[in-house]
Structure formats: structure tokens, C-alpha cells
Amino acid sequence: MRFFLMSWFILSLLSKPLWASEEGQLTIGAATITSSNIYAGASNETRALPDLKYSKGAFVVGFKEGVSYQLSPLQENSITVSVVPRFKPYDGSDSVSLAGMNRGHTVDFGIKSRVKIHDGGSLGIQLFKELTNKHSGTQIDLAYSKFIMNDVAPFSVSIGSKWYSSGLSRYYFGVYDTEVRAGRPSYNPGNTLVPYVGLSSFYKLPNGIGLFGNISSQFMPSKLKDSPIISKSNKTSIAIGLSYSL
């Protein structure tokens, strides 16, 4: 299955469509992300991350985006395939409750589709399947987004839900049998649905400079709050960044 997914993705990259632009664009920048921490005993975290992306027609490669390729020429109704990184949810050193629990970075194969349903509003669905064989999990993300224009800075409002398969849910929120210790029993949440809301905006300055910001909140269902390593009912993240397009 993994071989099939990777082969399909490579063949898609090799079949260059006629609508692809010949002019590439490089975007560089940085973002500061502050997040509340849902894990027991772990402190809220603030990180500075690079923002690096190169795009040429249907092809995009970037720090956040991984490697992606848009299969259709339409922006309002599109299908995109990608290979993207998924960063580890925590370090075992983040708190006493997580001691001895090791999680690593993984790589996913993704398919994303976006369909316009009315002026400014769209429905998006994303499916991700892990390729690195650490948990063999799947995630499905379904969201409605509304883009709103104004005289200052446009912004987008999103509401959606992420479905985690049992393997991915346990990797992120559960405890394996080999990780059991006093006060930390084995726990498998099973398939999990995590709703969320988000608000994002950007502001273009002269000479290719842009400011962007995002705030989002995820709401933990009861089966995740029952985990011995989870102590918060929601996770809120705020990102503010600056980018420059060459």
C-alpha cells in the first residue's frame, strides 16, 4: 500500500500539466508559535520556526507543506497530493508524567480536496496516511472555511473536526503497554474525533513582504481527557509571522 501511494505521487510529479506556470517563487520568513499544552505536567511552549517555501506552477515544496502537487488547475475546486512531515507531539522530558515515553517525527502521504460551496465559502477534506511505520495511523480532516474581505486585512474563519484512527490516537494521546508505570496505566483511546475552530489573517506590505497570524483551538473529547497523560480539555495555539517573497 505504501509503495502504491509513493508510486502514484511520483508519477503525478512527472506528468507536468499544460496549465503549470514556468515562473517559480521563493518565500522565506519566520513565525513564532505559542501553544497551551494538553499533556499532564507540561508547560505551555513558545517556538520560533522558519517559514520556507518554493512554488512553481502546481508544484510546492516547503518546511510546513512538505512536497505537494496540485492535480487540477482550478483554485476553487482543487485536488492536491503531498508527502508531508508530522512533527512529534511531545518529548519524554517535557514532564514527569511523560518520562520514558518516546515519540518521533513521522511522514504522511496526503490527499486534499477543496470545493467552493458559495461566495467566499468552501468545504475542505484532507486524508493523511503514515508512511514511516511508527503507528500506521490515518487522519481525516473535514472543515468549512469562510474567507472575508475588508479594507484593512482579509481573514478566514474555519470550523472543522479531525478524525484520528486508533493507531494515531494512541501514539498522540495514549499509553502503550511497554510504557506502564505507577500512576500511568496502559490506555488506548481508540478512534477519536477532535473538533476545532480557527481564525487566520494576512497583510501585504510593499516589496513582497507580508504579515500573517493565526489562532486556533482544539477541543478534547472525554475519551482523550480520560487518558493518564492528558490534563487539559482544549489546546489553543497562536502563530504570528513575517514572510518575504522573491
PyMOL commands that set and color helices and strands:
alter all, ss='L'
color gray80, all
select helices_A, chain A and resi 2-14+92-94+96-98+166-173+177-179+222-225
alter helices_A, ss='H'
color red, helices_A
select strands_A, chain A and resi 24-35+45-56+59-62+66-70+78-86+106-118+121-130+138-148+155-164+192-204+209-219+234-245
alter strands_A, ss='S'
color yellow, strands_A
deselect
rebuild
show_as cartoon
